[in-house]
């Protein structure tokens, strides 16, 4: 399982990243990804910690088994989310 943590101040980044398997995204304050996010495997993604995580790129098209928010907020401002059915 991949785990990525961000504990800095609220910010926006244009750095792209790829989800290659099950992942936990831990955001303490606020983080916006304006870049493209690619998932290469149908995966389970969990958002943890109190901060807001935002995916704002119109080209983001995530296909996931489970997208779970345990704490905080997840904003999907553009693109699409398709649950694997």
N, C-alpha and C positions, 0 to 999 in steps of 0.2 A: 504494500500500500504506500502511495506517495503521501507525504504530509508537507505542506507549505505554510509557514507562519509569517505574518506581518504585524509588528508591534509598534511601528513608528507613527508619526502624525498622519492625519487625513491627507491623502494625496491621490494623484492620478498618474498612471504610467502607460506608455505606449509600447511597452515590451510585450511581445507575443509569447504565448506558452502553449504547450501541448499536454493534454491529459492522456496518458498511455495505459491507464488502468485505474483501479479504485483509488480515490484520493480524498484527503481531508484538507480543506482550506480554512485556516485559522486566522481571523482578522480581528485585532484588538480594537482598532479605532474606525478607520474608513479607508477603503481602497477601491479605486475605479480602474478597470482595464479598458482602455479605449482601443486596444489592439485586437487582432484576431485571436480567438481561442479555438484550438483544434482538438478534437478527441479522436484518437486513432483506434480506440476499442470501446465497445459499449461497456460503460462502467457505472459504479456507484460513487456519487460525489456528495460529501457532507460538508456543510458550512458550520464552523464553530466560532466561539467568542462573541462578545457583545457588539462588535463593529459592523458597519454596513459594507457589503461587497457588491460592486456594481460591474456588470458586463454591458458596455455601451456601444459596441461595434455592430453595425448592421449586417456584417458578413458572418457573425457568429451563429452557427447552426449546430446545436448540441444534441446528440442522441445518447441518452443515458438510461440505465435501468432504474436508478433511484437518484433523485435530487432532494436531499434532506437538509433542512435548516434546523439545527439544534439550538442555536443562540443567534441573536442579532438579526440582521436583515439581508436578504439577497434580492437585488434589483436586476431584472432582465429587461433592459431598456430597448433593446433592438435585436434583430435576428429572430431565431426561433428556438424553442425547446421541444423536443419530441420524445415522449416517454417510449421506451422500448416495449412493444406489446406483442 
